[in-house]
Amino acid sequence: MIKKALFSALLFVTAYMLQAHEFNPAHLVVKEIKANSYEAEWMYPVKNIGARGEVYFPDSCKRETKQIEKKGKYLVESIGLICDSTLKGKSVEVVNLSVLTDALITFVELDGTTFEGIMNAKSPAIEIPLEKQIYPTAYFNLGIDHLLEGNDHILFIFGLLFLVSNLITAVKTITAFTVAHSITLGLSVFSVISIPQATVEALIALTIVYLAYEVSEKKKYINTPWLIAFGFGLLHGLGFANVLGGIGIANDQLVMSLLFFNIGIEAGQLLLIPLFSLLIWASFKIKQNNRFSTVSSYFLGGIGFYWFIERMAGIIY
C-alpha cells in the first residue's frame, strides 16, 4: 500500500513539474511625461494560459495604442494616455489575467516618485495611492511568488533538506543559499556580471542532478553544507535575476526593491521547510526513510536531467 501510494504521488508530482508554467510576471509601466499625460508599456508573457490580459484605465483617460511588438519572452504594447486629471487616487485594472500570472505595476510621476504594486487574478485592480510609497513591498510578494512557482528552486531546497541532520542546520543551509543568490542577483541587476539566461537555466538543472547524487549516497551533514548551498546559490541567483531583468525594476528604489525581493524569496523558502521536513520525518516514523530517499534521488535526478536536456536543446536549436 505504501509503495503504491508513493509511486502514485511520484507520478503526479513528476507530471506537474514537467508541465509547469514558467514564472514570467507581467509588467505595466506608466510614466508621466507632462501634467495628466502619460506613456505606458504593457508587457505580457508570450507563454501564457488563455487570452492575453488587457489593461483598462479610468474612463477619464483617452487611450491610444501606438504599437505592439514581441521583445524576448514578452509581447509589449506601447500606450499613450491623455487624462482629464491625475491617475493618482484612481484604479487600473487588468482583465483576463491568468491565475498563473502576477502583474507588477510601476507608476512614475514627473518628479521621479515611484509607486509599485501587484495585481493578480484574485485582485485584478489596484488603486494608485495619493501618498508617496515608502517601501516597495510589491517586490516582497513577487519574491515569494517566484520562489513558490519556480519548480527548479523548490526541488533544490527539497534535496538540500535530505543532507542536513536537524531543523537548525536546515535553516542555516537555506539562509546560506539566500546569501549566495543575493550576491549574484545584485551583481547581475547592476550589470557587473551577465550570463545568458538559457545557459543559467541549464546549469541550474545540473545542480539538481548533482544534488540527486548526494541524496542517493544518503549523506548527512551535522554542520551546514556550506559548499553546496552557497556555491549553487550563486548560480540560482542568476536565475532569480532573469525575472527582474525581464520585467525591469524601478531605478529610484533599486536597492530597496532588491532587498524586498530577496526577503520574499527567503520567506518562501522558509515556508517550504516545515512541509518538506514533515515528509522526511514521516518516512522515518514509518521506517521507510531509505526507500523514500532512494525514490527522491531518482525523482530529483530524473527531472533535473530532463530539464537539462530540454534547456540544452533550446540553446542549440
C-alpha positions in Angstrom: 0.0 0.0 0.0 2.8 2.4 0.9 4.7 1.6 -2.3 1.6 2.1 -4.4 0.8 5.5 -2.7 4.4 6.6 -3.0 4.5 5.7 -6.7 1.2 7.4 -7.5 2.3 10.6 -5.7 5.6 10.5 -7.6 3.9 10.2 -10.9 1.5 13.1 -10.1 4.3 15.4 -8.9 6.5 14.5 -11.8 3.8 15.3 -14.3 3.2 18.6 -12.6 6.8 19.5 -12.5 7.4 18.7 -16.2 4.4 20.6 -17.4 4.5 23.5 -15.0 4.1 27.1 -16.2 7.3 29.2 -16.3 7.2 32.1 -13.9 7.2 35.3 -16.0 5.2 38.1 -14.4 3.5 40.7 -16.5 4.6 44.4 -16.0 2.7 47.6 -16.6 4.9 50.7 -16.6 3.2 54.1 -16.6 5.3 57.2 -16.8 4.0 60.8 -16.5 5.6 62.9 -19.3 3.7 66.1 -18.5 0.7 67.0 -16.4 -2.0 64.4 -16.8 -0.3 63.0 -19.9 1.3 59.5 -19.7 3.2 56.9 -21.7 2.7 53.3 -20.8 4.2 49.9 -21.7 2.2 46.7 -21.0 4.5 43.7 -21.0 2.6 40.4 -21.0 4.4 37.0 -21.3 4.1 35.3 -24.7 3.9 31.8 -23.0 0.5 32.3 -21.3 -2.5 30.2 -20.5 -5.6 31.7 -22.1 -6.1 35.1 -23.7 -3.7 38.0 -23.2 -4.5 40.2 -20.3 -5.9 43.6 -21.2 -5.3 46.8 -19.3 -8.2 49.1 -18.5 -7.5 52.7 -17.4 -10.1 55.1 -15.9 -12.8 56.5 -18.2 -11.4 59.9 -17.8 -8.3 58.9 -19.9 -8.1 58.8 -23.7 -6.1 55.9 -24.8 -4.0 55.3 -27.9 -2.2 52.1 -28.7 1.0 53.1 -30.6 2.4 49.7 -31.3 2.6 46.0 -30.2 5.8 44.1 -30.6 7.5 41.0 -29.3 10.5 41.5 -27.0 12.1 38.3 -25.7 9.5 36.5 -23.6 7.1 39.4 -23.7 4.5 40.9 -26.0 4.9 44.6 -25.4 2.1 47.1 -26.1 3.0 50.8 -26.1 0.2 53.1 -25.0 -0.3 56.8 -24.9 -2.7 58.3 -22.3 -4.2 61.8 -22.0 -6.4 62.2 -18.9 -8.7 64.8 -17.5 -6.9 64.7 -14.2 -4.1 62.8 -12.5 -4.1 59.0 -12.2 -3.3 59.2 -8.5 -6.3 58.1 -6.5 -7.7 56.2 -9.4 -7.7 52.5 -10.3 -6.1 50.5 -13.0 -7.5 47.0 -13.9 -6.3 44.0 -15.9 -9.0 41.8 -17.5 -8.2 38.1 -18.4 -5.2 38.0 -16.1 -4.2 34.3 -15.9 -4.3 32.6 -12.5 -0.6 31.8 -13.0 0.5 35.3 -13.9 1.1 38.1 -11.5 1.2 41.7 -12.9 3.6 44.3 -11.4 2.5 47.9 -12.0 5.1 50.7 -11.9 3.8 54.3 -11.8 6.4 57.0 -12.2 5.5 60.7 -11.6 7.1 63.7 -13.3 9.5 64.2 -10.3 10.5 60.6 -10.4 8.4 59.5 -7.4 7.5 55.8 -8.0 4.7 53.6 -6.8 4.7 49.8 -7.4 2.1 47.2 -6.7 1.0 43.7 -7.6 -2.2 42.6 -9.4 -3.4 39.0 -9.8 -6.5 37.0 -10.8 -8.0 37.4 -7.3 -7.2 41.2 -7.2 -7.1 42.4 -10.8 -7.4 46.1 -10.0 -5.2 48.4 -8.0 -5.6 52.0 -6.9 -2.6 54.3 -7.4 -2.3 56.0 -4.0 -2.2 59.7 -3.3 0.6 59.4 -0.8 4.2 58.5 -1.7 5.1 54.8 -1.3 7.8 54.4 1.3 8.7 50.7 0.8 8.5 48.7 -2.5 6.5 45.9 -0.8 5.3 44.6 -4.2 8.8 43.0 -4.7 8.3 41.1 -1.5 5.2 39.5 -2.9 7.0 39.0 -6.2 9.8 37.2 -4.4 7.5 34.8 -2.6 5.6 34.0 -5.8 8.7 33.5 -7.8 10.1 31.0 -5.3 6.8 29.1 -4.9 6.3 28.9 -8.7 9.9 28.2 -9.5 10.0 24.4 -9.6 13.7 24.1 -10.1 14.4 26.2 -6.9 11.8 24.2 -5.0 13.4 20.9 -5.9 16.8 22.2 -4.9 15.5 23.1 -1.5 13.8 19.7 -1.2 17.0 17.9 -2.0 19.1 20.1 0.4 16.9 19.0 3.4 17.9 15.4 2.9 21.5 16.4 3.6 21.0 18.1 7.0 20.6 16.4 10.3 18.3 18.9 12.2 16.0 21.9 11.7 18.5 24.5 12.9 21.1 23.2 10.3 18.3 23.3 7.7 17.5 27.0 8.4 21.2 27.8 8.3 21.6 25.9 5.0 18.7 27.7 3.3 20.0 31.1 4.6 23.4 30.3 3.1 21.6 29.6 -0.1 19.8 33.0 0.2 23.0 35.0 0.9 24.7 33.5 -2.1 21.9 34.1 -4.6 21.5 37.7 -3.1 25.1 38.4 -4.2 24.8 37.2 -7.8 21.3 38.7 -8.1 22.6 42.1 -7.1 25.7 41.9 -9.3 23.5 40.9 -12.3 21.0 43.6 -11.8 23.8 46.2 -11.5 25.2 44.7 -14.8 28.5 43.7 -13.1 28.1 40.1 -14.4 26.0 38.8 -17.2 25.4 35.2 -18.3 22.8 34.1 -21.0 19.6 33.1 -19.4 19.4 29.8 -21.3 22.9 28.8 -20.0 22.0 29.7 -16.5 18.8 27.6 -16.6 20.6 24.6 -18.0 23.3 24.8 -15.2 20.6 25.1 -12.6 19.1 21.9 -13.8 22.6 20.3 -13.4 22.7 21.4 -9.8 19.6 19.3 -9.2 21.2 16.3 -10.8 24.2 16.7 -8.6 22.0 17.1 -5.5 20.2 13.8 -6.5 23.6 12.1 -6.4 24.3 13.4 -2.9 20.8 12.2 -1.8 21.4 8.8 -3.3 24.6 8.5 -1.2 22.4 9.1 1.9 24.9 11.7 3.2 24.0 13.6 6.3 25.8 16.8 7.3 26.0 17.6 11.0 27.2 21.1 10.2 25.7 23.3 7.4 26.7 22.0 3.9 28.1 25.5 3.0 29.8 24.5 -0.2 26.7 23.0 -1.8 24.2 25.6 -0.5 26.4 28.7 -1.1 28.1 27.6 -4.3 24.9 26.6 -6.1 23.1 29.5 -4.6 25.4 31.8 -6.6 24.1 30.1 -9.7 20.5 30.2 -8.7 20.8 33.9 -8.1 21.4 34.4 -11.8 18.2 32.6 -12.4 16.3 34.9 -10.0 17.9 37.9 -11.8 16.3 36.9 -15.0 12.9 37.6 -13.6 13.8 41.2 -12.7 15.8 41.6 -15.8 12.9 40.6 -18.0 10.3 43.0 -16.4 12.6 45.8 -15.3 13.0 47.3 -11.9 12.4 50.9 -10.6 15.7 52.8 -10.6 14.9 55.2 -7.7 14.3 52.3 -5.3 16.7 49.8 -6.8 18.4 48.7 -3.6 15.2 48.6 -1.6 13.5 46.6 -4.4 16.3 44.1 -4.4 16.2 43.8 -0.7 12.4 43.2 -0.5 12.6 40.7 -3.4 15.3 38.7 -1.6 13.3 38.8 1.7 10.3 37.5 -0.2 12.4 34.6 -1.6 13.8 33.8 1.8 10.2 33.8 3.2 9.1 31.5 0.5 12.0 29.1 1.3 11.2 29.1 5.0 7.6 28.3 4.2 8.7 25.2 2.4 11.0 23.8 5.2 8.2 22.6 7.5 6.4 20.9 4.6 9.4 19.0 3.3 10.7 18.3 6.8 7.4 16.7 7.7 7.6 14.4 4.7 11.2 13.3 5.6 10.2 12.9 9.3 7.2 10.8 8.3 9.4 8.5 6.3 11.5 7.8 9.4 8.4 7.2 11.5 7.1 4.5 9.2 10.6 3.2 8.7 10.6 3.9 5.0 13.4 6.6 5.1 15.9 4.6 3.0 13.2 3.9 0.4 12.0 7.5 0.4 15.5 9.0 0.0 16.2 6.5 -2.9 12.9 7.3 -4.7 13.5 11.0 -4.1 17.0 10.8 -5.5 15.7 9.2 -8.7 12.9 11.8 -8.8 15.3 14.7 -8.5 17.8 13.2 -10.9 15.2 12.3 -13.5 13.5 15.7 -13.6 16.8 17.6 -13.3 18.3 15.6 -16.2 15.1 16.1 -18.3 15.3 19.9 -17.7 19.0 19.9 -18.6 18.3 18.1 -21.9 15.3 20.3 -22.7 17.2 23.5 -21.9 20.3 22.5 -23.8 18.1 21.7 -26.8 16.8 25.3 -26.5 20.3 26.6 -26.6 21.4 24.5 -29.6 18.2 24.9 -31.7 
